[in-house]
Amino acid sequence: MKRKTLITSITFFWGIFCLTGYTSTAAEKAGPLKVINKIVIINQYEEIKPISITSKTGTTVIWVNHSRTPVEIFFLDKKVTLACGSPVNFIVGKDGAYESGKIPFGGTASLCFLEKGKYDYMIKSPRTFYMKQVERDFKGVIIIE
């Protein structure tokens, strides 16, 4: 009886030891998680900064609206159909591609890019007859390698 208990205990502890060793080895092989964020500043009196971004897949681009009016982001040729995380101020449109909502003054929008390619986009602001300053449309590009 004592021998059976001893064998069961050794087997139990050996199993825990093996599982613990396996888990830590797998985590070490995965390496640290790399987060890449790129920020684009939108200002009605200046160009968007930066106009061009080149980065890797998994990059999150964050647009910050410093203009006085709400703006929207429109992707021109290549549409974003796959994104990671939770996009902020973006929805999936009827064509299955991400579209931005109106980004208010001081507001942000963000989108994580998973597919390689060149994404040309335009920042548009609404035009009204009551505005003294006519708003400008800006173009930018995101290149994911």
Buried (B, 14 or more C-beta within 10 A) or exposed (E): EEEEEEEEEEEEEEEEEEEEEEEEEEEEEEEEEEEEEBBBBBBBEEBBEEEEBEBEBBBBBBBBBBBEBBBBBBBEEBBBEEBEEEBBBBEEEEEEBBBBBBBEEEBBBBBBBBEEBEBBBBBBBEEEEEEEEEBEEBEBBBBBE
